[in-house]
Amino acid sequence: MTHANTDEATTNLSEEPSEEQAPKSAGALSPELVSQRSVREELQRAIDELPEDTVTLGDLLDRFGKSGLLMLTAMMTLVFLIPVSIPGVSTVFGAGILMIGVSRALNRPIWLPKRVMNRPLSVEKLRPGLERGLKWTRRLERISRAGRLTRLVDGRAATLSGDLALILGAVLLMMPFGLIPFSNTLPGIALLFLATGMMQRDGGAVLLGHAMNIATIVYFSVLIGGAGWSIRALFGSG
């Protein structure tokens, strides 16, 4: 399956679809629906509705719509929560999460290069990774509480803080540490907490997302510092 508009690199989600054009996918959700049904259930529905052959990021953006961008973020995060990397997916989904954060922070349409937007992804390889990543949403449900600490999610300042945290998490996710344990898992968990907390107005989950971003920065700093120390020790001993 390919993206419907191959001539445009910008996906314009700033206009609300008409009733006839509104996406029927589980991703296009109002906040009330998200609070009534678990995020895991909605993600499972979205995974079940994937086509049989291939899907592009443009297809997913069309399916989820503007109101489902956070749900799409949570869905794309799932593939980073498993130890095995899916070829071709990390770059596309990482860029997608980054630009969702940017578009929300700037209140602008999402823009991505056509080669990223229209790159076909094998659903046969993608679906098992998404299914395995769902186990993290079960763990999240045990500690997530809709409507908790709403001061951390309500208002423009809180929303902007959450959007900037999404951008930071996506940047950390795309750092070149893919072969190092937990280098994708830590920012992936942060993004899952942030997206879920913002959907369910759970300030506690958003706070945990911020904490996981900080933990990721500390972890990467230790990795970089350790590598620098090892290099100095190696050449110093010579």
RAQUI-V330134 format. One line per field, one symbol per residue. ss: DSSP state (a for helix, b for strand, c for the rest). psi: psi as a letter, one per 20 degrees, with the letter a starting at -180 (. if undefined). A space follows every 50 residues. Layout:
# RAQUI-V330134
ss->???
psi->???
This chain:
# RAQUI-V330134
ss->cccccccccbbcccccccccccccccccccaaaaaaccaaaaaaaaaacc cccbbcaaaaaaaacaaaaaaaaaaaaaaaacccccccaaaaaaaaaaaa aaaaaacccbbccaaaacccbbaaaaaaaaaaaaaaaaaaaaacccccca aacccaaaaaaaaaaaaaaaaaacccccccccccaaaaaaaaaaaaaaaa ccaaaaaaaaaaaaaaaaaaaaaaaaaaaaaaaaaaac
psi->prqhniipipoojippqrhhipqiqihnqqhghhhhqqhgghhgghghjq rhfrqrhggghgghrhijhhhhggghhhiijqippopihggghghggghg gghghilrqppqqhhghjpppohhhgghggghihhhhghhhhiqopjpli hiiqqgggghggghhgggggghhjqlkhippjhhgghggghggggghhgj lnhghgghgghhgghgggghhgggghggggghhghhi.
